[in-house]
Amino acid sequence: MEDLSLYREVFVEELVDQLDRIEQDLLVLEKETSDEVVQSIFRAAHTIKGSSAAMGFEEMKSLTHEMEHLLDQVRSKKLQVDRDLVDLLFVALDGIKDLKDQYTACGTLPDISDVLERLRGFAKDTKAPVKMKELPELTLEQALQLEEFKESGLQPLKIQIRFAKDCPMKMARFQLVALEINEKFGAVVSSDPALPINGQLEDEAFADAVFMIGSGHDLEEIRSYLADMTDVEQVMAEPYQFAKKLSKPAPAAKEAVSEERQKQGAQTIRVSVERLEHLMNLVGELLIDQTSLSELKRSLSRRFSNEDFVNRLTEVSDHMAHIVEELQESVMKARMLPIEHLFNRFPRMVRDLSQKLGKDIALVLEGMETELDRTLIEEIGDPLIHLIRNAVDHGIEAADERERKGKPAKGRVRLNSFHEDNQVVITIEDDGAGIDPEKIKASAIRKGIITPEEAQHLSEQELVHLIFQPGFSTAATVSDVSGRGVGMDIVRNQIERLNGLIDIQTKLGEGTCFTVRLPLTLAIITGLMVNVAGRQFVVPMNNVLEIVKIPMDEIQSIQGEQVIIMRNQVIPLIWLQDVLQYEKKADVPKNLPAVVIGSAEKKMALAVDELLGNQEIVIKTLGSFLGKVPFMTGATILGNGRVALILDAVYLIQTYCRRK
């Protein structure tokens, strides 16, 4: 039973990868017909068919077989790629996903008979003139090999072979033909299907095989010989023309080829998230012990400055610090994934929403290589989905309205990500109507979120940020896309729960940009250590905007609350001793240490007793016994073995930054 469970897990993991590949390729195929993309979809469907057959998953095998047959009709030029075909392939893809979900959950498999009927009835066996297929793009190594053949007097040739329909073992026949070509006419540089074929031979439903070779033989000789082979129905051959002249292999080119070979030979293994989490926890414990060792070293150095054992301890401590830092970085990288894994979910969603709403919208994806902790990638998906759906539904206007405004009929949503300092920044930007502060104000007053008197004192930026209030919505009608009066407050709460921030920039008539800032990881963060009433606390650095010392005579009072003025901006000042209900020190310094923290558009200054500097800390939960402690988001263990609580900066701001 354990082996069966393992096989199911491997099958599902591979299935997810292949389904993602098909979805991305279909989105490309919808925009531009490409033999290479069709071939990629065909191979993915064929892989799923083979693995599902091995698992005894007959429903999925049948569905992918019909997809494969339809794609083969396209490859053999009997079908043209159009919107109806792509839509049907998307329907089939959704059917496979539904089967996968129920298979994983051990539930009742959905009825796919309707999808099968649509697939079987779509293609008509019409004759079409045979054309030479395009081979997949040559690698640098293959192109250089053909160039070397040409320089040595051999002719680069492209050969296409069509096998008989009743050929019983087409893949085996394909390999025999490849062997004959290689031995009699010249080395095979590239082929479709690709060589070598690994694993079990199957009767793959490909129509034509194509070979790229370097040969000194006459074209007619080659055609005549291959046409006489068993099960070969037709042979076409022509000289291969280079798209551009290649230079002789330079050292840089040779290095590129070497790198390509290394990439092709690179090996990877799948590791469960639980093991990575356990490994990160162990690194965290090691970091705590290393900090303790450093603290011990400093203590002994003050007492025994010239002793040999202290010098030796210093060497060991410094070396251990270096090793722990490298180990932490390596484990962090093992947990990181390109954000491409997240962004690839959205093109299909935008495509379907655009069709549903009757809008023409382009989704532009940038920064796909940006890496983020895989835990964060899983957690941030839902908030981003909601932001993109809002941009498509509320942000982008209808085509006729855009044309009246002098805009292109096609709207644009741009999703970008990049690293900034120790954070990942994700922006969701549209070129739509923008957010109207007056509509926001009217809706907020109507729903009782603010009073008319409060509205008079709010800036346009503060009005815009009211969309994050619970129950807020400006939608005239409720739809299944958005506009139910819930969502944006949940988006903000989910992002803040990940120690992230969200902000809005909008311009009426030009568009809106949401900016989400996230820490690189949730396991280990950089914190600012502060002293309050003889106790140490941690302020997460991703919430820290500025560290200042405030002259006491510059502290002002507005409506009974203390504030400071920084660059013509009024910032509330909160004494952390009062928040935590500690007794204030009798002697107040002339210049008060303070930490300016921020969340979205709001800022506040925290007055503390002492600023102790930055430190890498391992986040520990407070556990179910303590539950939720006000103003605290977790704890960490310091080098001296004591526990320091981590302040919840967002909760502090939400609690004390009241509207004036």
C-alpha positions in Angstrom: 0.0 0.0 0.0 2.9 2.3 0.8 4.4 1.7 -2.7 1.0 2.4 -4.4 0.7 5.7 -2.4 4.2 6.7 -3.5 3.4 5.9 -7.2 0.2 8.0 -6.9 2.1 10.9 -5.5 4.7 10.8 -8.3 2.0 10.4 -10.9 0.1 13.5 -9.6 3.2 15.6 -9.4 4.2 14.8 -13.0 0.6 15.3 -14.1 0.5 18.8 -12.6 3.7 19.7 -14.5 2.3 18.4 -17.8 -1.1 20.2 -17.3 0.7 23.5 -16.7 2.7 23.0 -19.8 -0.4 22.3 -21.9 -2.2 25.4 -20.5 0.7 27.7 -21.3 1.2 26.2 -24.8 -2.5 26.6 -25.6 -2.4 30.3 -24.6 0.5 30.7 -27.0 -1.2 28.7 -29.7 -4.3 30.9 -29.5 -2.2 33.9 -30.5 0.0 32.3 -33.1 0.0 28.9 -34.8 3.3 27.1 -34.3 4.2 23.6 -35.3 6.7 23.5 -32.3 3.9 24.5 -29.8 1.5 21.9 -31.3 4.3 19.3 -30.9 4.9 20.3 -27.3 1.1 20.0 -26.5 1.0 16.6 -28.3 4.0 15.3 -26.3 2.5 16.4 -23.0 -0.8 14.8 -23.8 1.0 11.6 -24.9 3.0 11.6 -21.6 -0.2 11.9 -19.6 -1.9 9.1 -21.6 1.0 6.8 -21.0 1.3 7.5 -17.2 -2.5 7.3 -16.7 -2.6 4.0 -18.5 0.1 2.7 -16.3 -1.9 3.8 -13.2 -5.1 2.1 -14.6 -6.8 5.5 -14.9 -8.9 4.7 -18.0 -11.0 7.9 -18.0 -7.9 10.1 -18.2 -6.3 7.8 -20.8 -9.4 8.0 -23.0 -9.6 11.8 -22.8 -5.9 12.4 -23.5 -6.0 9.9 -26.4 -8.7 11.9 -28.1 -6.8 15.1 -27.5 -3.7 13.5 -29.0 -5.7 12.3 -32.1 -7.0 15.9 -32.6 -3.5 17.4 -32.3 -2.2 14.8 -34.8 -4.8 16.0 -37.3 -3.3 19.5 -36.8 0.3 18.2 -37.2 -0.6 16.4 -40.5 -2.3 19.7 -41.8 -5.8 18.1 -41.8 -7.1 20.6 -39.3 -6.4 24.3 -39.0 -5.9 25.9 -35.6 -8.8 28.4 -34.9 -10.7 29.7 -31.9 -13.1 26.8 -31.8 -10.3 24.3 -31.7 -8.4 26.1 -29.0 -11.6 26.5 -26.9 -12.3 22.8 -27.2 -8.8 21.9 -26.2 -9.2 24.1 -23.1 -12.5 22.3 -22.3 -10.6 19.0 -22.5 -7.8 20.4 -20.3 -10.4 21.4 -17.7 -11.8 17.9 -17.9 -8.4 16.4 -17.1 -8.0 18.8 -14.2 -11.4 17.7 -12.8 -10.3 14.1 -13.1 -7.0 14.9 -11.4 -8.7 16.7 -8.5 -11.2 13.9 -7.8 -8.5 11.2 -8.3 -6.4 13.0 -5.7 -9.3 13.4 -3.3 -10.4 9.8 -3.9 -13.8 11.2 -4.8 -16.3 10.3 -7.5 -14.9 10.8 -11.0 -16.8 13.3 -13.2 -18.7 12.2 -16.3 -16.5 13.1 -19.3 -18.7 11.5 -22.0 -19.8 14.8 -23.4 -16.2 16.1 -23.8 -15.2 12.9 -25.5 -18.1 13.2 -27.9 -17.1 16.8 -28.8 -13.5 15.8 -29.4 -14.4 12.8 -31.6 -16.9 14.8 -33.6 -14.6 17.8 -34.2 -12.1 16.6 -36.7 -13.0 15.5 -40.2 -10.6 13.3 -42.1 -10.0 15.8 -45.0 -7.1 15.4 -47.4 -4.6 18.2 -47.5 -1.4 18.7 -49.4 1.7 17.3 -47.7 4.1 20.1 -46.5 7.5 19.8 -45.1 7.3 20.0 -41.3 9.3 22.5 -39.3 11.8 20.9 -36.9 12.2 22.3 -33.4 14.7 25.1 -33.2 18.3 23.8 -33.5 20.5 24.1 -30.4 23.7 25.9 -30.7 25.6 22.6 -30.7 23.5 21.2 -33.5 23.8 24.4 -35.6 27.6 24.4 -35.2 27.7 20.7 -36.2 25.8 21.3 -39.4 28.1 24.2 -40.2 31.1 22.0 -39.8 29.5 19.4 -42.2 29.0 22.2 -44.7 32.7 23.4 -44.5 33.9 19.8 -45.0 31.9 19.4 -48.2 28.8 17.7 -46.8 25.3 19.0 -47.7 22.9 19.7 -44.8 19.6 18.0 -45.7 16.1 17.8 -44.3 14.3 14.5 -44.9 10.6 13.9 -44.2 9.1 10.4 -44.1 5.4 9.5 -43.9 4.6 6.0 -42.6 1.7 3.9 -43.7 -1.5 4.3 -41.6 -1.5 0.5 -40.9 2.1 0.5 -39.7 1.8 -1.8 -36.6 4.8 -0.5 -34.7 5.4 3.0 -35.9 7.9 4.1 -33.3 10.0 1.0 -33.8 9.9 1.5 -37.6 10.9 5.1 -37.0 14.0 4.0 -35.1 15.0 1.5 -37.8 14.7 4.2 -40.5 16.8 6.5 -38.3 19.4 3.7 -38.0 19.5 3.2 -41.8 19.9 7.0 -42.5 22.7 7.3 -39.9 24.6 4.3 -41.4 24.1 4.9 -45.1 23.7 8.6 -45.7 25.1 10.7 -42.9 24.9 11.5 -39.2 21.5 12.5 -37.9 21.9 15.9 -36.2 18.2 16.5 -35.2 14.9 14.7 -35.6 11.2 14.9 -34.8 10.3 12.8 -32.8 13.6 13.4 -31.0 16.3 10.8 -30.6 17.3 8.9 -28.6 14.0 7.3 -27.6 14.2 6.2 -23.9 11.9 3.8 -22.2 9.2 1.5 -23.6 8.4 1.8 -27.3 4.8 2.8 -28.1 2.9 3.2 -31.3 2.8 7.0 -31.1 0.2 8.5 -33.4 2.6 10.9 -35.3 2.0 11.3 -39.0 5.5 12.3 -40.3 9.0 11.9 -39.1 11.7 14.5 -40.0 15.5 14.2 -39.9 18.3 16.7 -40.3 21.5 15.2 -41.6 24.8 16.1 -43.1 25.3 14.0 -46.3 27.4 13.7 -49.5 24.7 11.6 -51.3 22.3 12.7 -54.0 18.8 13.6 -52.9 17.2 11.3 -55.5 19.3 8.4 -54.2 18.2 9.0 -50.7 14.5 9.3 -51.7 14.6 6.1 -53.7 16.3 4.0 -51.0 14.1 5.2 -48.2 10.9 4.8 -50.3 11.6 1.1 -50.7 11.7 0.5 -47.0 8.8 -1.4 -45.4 5.9 0.7 -44.1 7.3 3.9 -45.7 4.5 5.6 -47.7 6.2 8.8 -48.9 9.6 10.5 -48.7 10.5 14.2 -49.2 14.0 15.6 -49.1 15.4 19.1 -49.6 18.6 21.0 -48.8 18.5 22.8 -45.5 19.0 26.6 -45.7 20.6 28.3 -42.7 18.6 31.4 -41.6 21.9 33.2 -41.0 25.6 32.6 -41.4 27.2 31.0 -38.4 30.8 31.9 -37.5 33.4 29.2 -36.6 33.1 27.9 -33.1 34.8 30.5 -31.0 35.9 29.9 -27.4 32.7 31.6 -26.1 30.6 29.4 -28.4 32.4 26.3 -27.2 31.7 27.4 -23.6 28.1 27.9 -24.4 27.9 24.4 -25.9 29.6 23.1 -22.8 27.1 24.9 -20.6 24.2 23.6 -22.6 25.5 20.0 -22.2 25.8 20.6 -18.5 22.3 21.9 -18.3 21.0 18.9 -20.3 22.8 16.6 -17.9 21.8 18.4 -14.8 19.9 16.2 -12.3 17.1 17.2 -10.0 15.1 15.4 -7.3 11.7 16.2 -5.8 11.8 17.0 -2.1 8.6 17.3 0.0 7.8 20.6 1.6 7.7 19.0 5.1 11.4 18.0 4.8 12.4 21.5 3.7 10.4 22.9 6.6 12.2 20.5 9.0 15.6 21.5 7.6 14.8 25.2 7.9 13.8 24.6 11.6 17.1 22.9 12.3 19.0 25.8 10.7 17.0 28.1 12.8 18.0 26.3 16.0 21.6 26.3 14.8 21.4 30.1 14.2 20.1 30.5 17.8 23.0 28.4 19.2 25.5 30.4 17.0 24.2 33.6 18.4 24.5 32.2 21.9 28.1 31.2 21.1 28.9 34.7 19.9 27.4 36.2 23.1 29.5 33.8 25.2 32.6 34.8 23.2 32.1 38.5 23.8 31.5 37.9 27.5 34.7 35.8 27.9 36.7 38.3 25.8 35.9 41.1 28.3 37.1 39.0 31.2 40.0 37.1 29.7 41.2 39.2 26.9 44.6 37.6 26.2 44.0 34.0 27.1 44.7 31.4 24.4 41.4 29.6 24.8 39.5 32.8 24.2 41.4 33.4 21.0 40.6 29.8 20.0 37.0 30.3 20.9 36.9 33.4 18.8 38.2 31.5 15.8 35.7 28.7 16.2 32.8 31.2 16.7 33.7 33.2 13.7 34.1 30.1 11.5 30.8 28.7 12.8 29.1 32.0 12.0 30.4 31.8 8.5 29.2 28.2 8.0 25.8 28.9 9.5 25.3 31.9 7.2 26.2 29.8 4.2 24.0 26.9 5.3 21.1 29.3 6.0 21.5 30.8 2.5 21.6 27.4 0.9 18.5 26.2 2.7 16.7 29.4 1.8 17.6 28.9 -1.9 16.3 25.3 -1.7 12.9 26.7 -0.5 12.8 29.4 -3.2 10.9 29.1 -6.5 10.7 31.4 -9.4 7.5 33.4 -9.2 6.8 32.1 -12.7 5.1 29.2 -10.9 2.6 31.6 -9.5 2.2 34.0 -12.5 1.6 31.1 -14.9 -1.8 30.6 -13.3 -3.1 34.0 -14.4 -3.1 34.1 -18.3 -5.8 31.5 -18.5 -7.9 33.3 -15.9 -7.6 36.6 -17.7 -8.4 35.0 -21.0 -11.6 33.4 -19.6 -12.7 36.5 -17.8 -12.1 38.7 -20.9 -14.3 36.4 -23.0 -17.0 36.4 -20.3 -17.0 40.2 -19.9 -16.7 40.9 -23.6 -13.5 42.7 -23.2 -10.2 42.5 -25.1 -7.4 42.5 -22.5 -3.7 41.7 -22.7 -1.9 40.4 -19.6 1.7 41.3 -19.5 3.9 39.3 -17.2 7.3 40.6 -16.1 9.9 39.6 -13.5 9.1 35.9 -13.9 12.6 34.9 -12.7 12.1 36.6 -9.3 12.4 34.0 -6.5 10.2 33.8 -3.5 9.8 31.3 -0.7 7.5 28.5 -1.9 5.3 28.9 1.2 4.7 32.5 0.3 4.0 31.6 -3.3 1.2 29.3 -2.1 -0.2 31.9 0.3 -0.1 35.0 -1.9 -2.0 33.3 -4.8 -5.5 34.1 -3.7 -4.9 37.8 -2.9 -3.3 38.3 -6.4 -6.2 36.5 -8.1 -8.7 38.9 -6.4 -6.6 42.0 -7.4 -6.4 40.8 -11.1 -10.1 39.9 -11.2 -10.9 43.4 -9.9 -8.6 45.0 -12.5 -10.3 43.1 -15.3 -13.8 43.6 -14.1 -13.8 47.1 -12.6 -10.5 48.6 -13.8 -10.5 48.0 -17.6 -13.3 49.8 -19.4 -15.3 48.3 -22.3 -13.8 48.7 -25.8 -16.2 51.4 -27.0 -15.8 53.4 -23.8 -12.0 53.2 -24.2 -12.2 54.4 -27.8 -14.3 57.4 -26.7 -11.6 58.3 -24.3 -8.9 58.1 -27.0 -7.4 54.8 -25.5 -6.6 51.7 -27.4 -9.6 49.3 -27.6 -7.4 46.6 -26.0 -6.9 47.0 -22.3 -3.7 46.0 -20.5 -3.0 44.5 -17.1 0.7 44.3 -16.2 1.9 42.0 -13.5 5.5 42.5 -12.4 7.8 41.3 -9.6 11.3 42.3 -8.5 13.6 42.2 -5.4 14.0 45.4 -3.5 16.2 45.4 -0.4 15.2 42.3 1.5 11.7 42.1 0.1 9.9 40.9 -3.0 7.7 43.6 -4.6 4.7 42.6 -6.8 2.8 45.2 -8.8 -0.6 44.8 -10.4 -1.1 47.7 -12.8 -3.9 48.4 -15.3 -4.5 51.2 -17.8 -8.2 51.4 -17.0 -10.5 54.1 -15.5 -8.7 54.5 -12.2 -10.4 54.9 -8.8 -12.6 57.9 -8.3 -12.2 59.2 -4.7 -15.6 61.0 -4.8 -17.3 57.7 -5.6 -15.4 56.0 -2.8 -16.4 58.8 -0.4 -20.1 58.6 -1.4 -20.2 54.8 -1.1 -18.4 54.8 2.3 -20.8 57.4 3.7 -23.8 55.5 2.3 -22.6 52.3 3.9 -21.9 53.9 7.3 -18.1 53.2 7.1 -17.4 56.9 7.7 -19.5 60.0 8.6 -19.8 63.0 6.4 -17.8 65.0 8.9 -15.0 62.4 8.9 -15.0 62.4 5.1 -14.3 66.2 5.0 -10.9 65.6 6.7 -9.7 62.8 4.5 -7.3 63.3 1.6 -7.8 61.7 -1.8 -5.2 59.0 -0.9 -7.0 58.2 2.4 -10.3 58.0 0.6 -8.9 55.6 -2.0 -7.6 53.3 0.8 -11.2 53.0 2.2 -11.7 50.2 -0.3 -9.8 48.0 2.2 -12.5 48.6 4.8 -14.8 45.5 5.5 -18.0 45.5 3.5 -16.9 48.3 1.1 -17.8 48.1 -2.6 -18.7 50.5 -5.4 -20.1 47.8 -7.7 -23.5 48.8 -9.0 -24.5 45.1 -9.5 -23.3 41.9 -7.9 -21.6 39.6 -10.3 -19.8 36.2 -10.1 -16.6 38.0 -11.0 -16.4 40.6 -8.2 -18.4 43.2 -6.5 -20.0 41.3 -3.6 -18.9 43.9 -1.0 -16.2 41.5 0.4 -12.7 40.8 -0.7 -10.4 43.8 -0.6 -10.3 43.8 3.2 -9.5 40.1 3.1 -6.8 40.7 0.6 -5.2 43.2 2.9 -5.5 41.0 5.9 -4.0 38.0 4.1 -1.0 40.1 2.9 -0.5 41.6 6.4 -0.7 38.1 7.9 2.4 37.3 5.7 4.2 40.3 7.2 3.6 42.1 3.9 2.2 45.5 2.9 -0.2 46.7 0.2 -0.4 50.2 -1.3 -2.4 51.9 -4.1 -1.5 54.5 -6.6 -4.3 55.6 -8.9 -5.0 58.3 -11.4 -8.6 58.9 -12.6 -8.9 58.0 -16.3 -5.4 56.5 -16.6 -5.3 53.5 -14.4 -4.4 51.9 -11.0 -1.4 50.2 -9.6 -1.5 48.0 -6.5 1.9 47.4 -4.9 2.4 44.4 -2.6 5.6 44.0 -0.6 6.5 40.7 1.0 9.5 39.3 3.0 11.7 36.8 1.1 10.8 34.2 3.7 8.6 33.7 6.8 11.1 31.6 8.7 14.0 33.9 9.4 13.7 37.7 9.2 15.8 40.8 10.0 14.5 42.5 13.1 15.3 45.8 14.8 16.1 45.1 18.5 14.7 47.8 20.9 14.7 48.1 24.7 11.5 49.0 26.5 11.4 49.1 30.3 14.4 46.8 30.6 13.0 44.2 28.2 14.0 43.5 24.6 11.5 43.5 21.7 11.8 43.0 18.0 10.4 45.3 15.3 10.3 43.5 11.9 12.5 45.5 9.5 10.1 45.3 6.6 7.8 47.6 8.6 10.5 50.0 9.7 10.5 53.2 7.6 13.0 55.3 9.6 14.9 55.4 12.9 15.1 58.8 14.5 15.9 60.7 17.7 13.3 63.3 18.4 14.1 66.4 20.5 11.5 66.5 23.3 10.7 70.1 22.5 9.6 69.2 19.0 6.8 66.8 20.2 3.4 68.5 19.6 -0.1 67.8 20.6 -3.2 67.7 18.3 -6.6 67.0 19.7 -5.0 65.6 22.9 -2.7 63.2 21.0 1.1 63.5 20.7 2.5 63.8 17.2 5.8 64.7 15.4 6.3 66.7 12.2 8.6 65.0 9.7 9.0 66.5 6.2 5.7 68.4 6.5 3.9 65.2 7.5 2.0 64.7 10.8 2.9 61.4 12.3 1.3 60.1 15.5 3.7 59.3 18.4 3.0 56.3 20.6 5.0 55.5 23.8 5.6 51.7 23.6 5.8 51.6 27.5 2.2 52.9 27.6 1.0 50.3 24.9 2.6 47.4 26.8 1.5 48.9 30.2 5.0 49.2 31.6 6.1 51.9 34.0 7.8 54.8 32.4 11.4 55.7 33.3 11.7 58.7 35.6 14.4 60.4 33.6 13.4 61.2 30.0 16.3 61.7 27.5 16.7 65.0 25.8 16.5 63.2 22.4 13.9 60.5 22.4 14.8 57.3 20.4 11.9 56.4 18.1 11.1 53.9 15.3 8.8 55.1 12.4 6.8 52.2 11.1 4.3 52.0 8.3 1.5 50.0 6.8 0.0 51.1 3.4 -0.6 54.9 3.7 -0.4 55.0 7.5 2.6 55.8 9.6 3.3 56.1 13.3 6.4 56.6 15.5 7.1 54.2 18.4 9.0 55.8 21.3 11.4 53.3 23.0 14.1 53.5 25.7 17.0 52.3 23.5 17.8 51.2 20.0 20.0 48.0 20.0 20.6 47.4 16.3 19.6 44.8 13.7 19.7 41.1 14.1 18.7 38.0 12.1 16.0 36.2 14.1 14.2 32.9 13.9 10.4 33.4 14.3 8.8 31.1 16.8 5.0 30.9 17.3 3.6 31.7 20.8 1.8 28.4 20.7 -1.8 27.4 21.4 -1.4 27.7 25.1 -0.9 31.5 25.0 -3.0 32.0 21.9 -3.2 35.5 20.4 -1.3 38.0 22.5 -2.2 41.7 21.7 0.4 43.6 19.7 2.6 40.5 19.4 3.1 38.3 16.3 5.6 35.7 17.7 8.8 35.4 19.6 12.5 34.6 19.2 15.3 33.3 21.3 18.2 35.6 21.9 21.9 34.7 22.2 21.7 34.9 26.0 18.9 32.3 26.0 16.2 34.9 26.8 13.0 35.3 24.8 12.2 38.5 22.9 8.7 39.1 21.7 8.1 40.3 18.1 5.9 43.3 17.7 2.9 43.2 15.3 3.6 46.5 13.6 0.5 46.4 11.5 -1.8 45.7 14.4 -0.3 48.6 16.3 -0.9 51.0 13.4 -4.5 49.8 12.9 -5.2 50.2 16.6 -3.6 53.6 17.3 -3.7 55.4 13.9 -7.2 56.8 14.2 -8.6 59.1 11.6 -8.4 62.7 12.5 
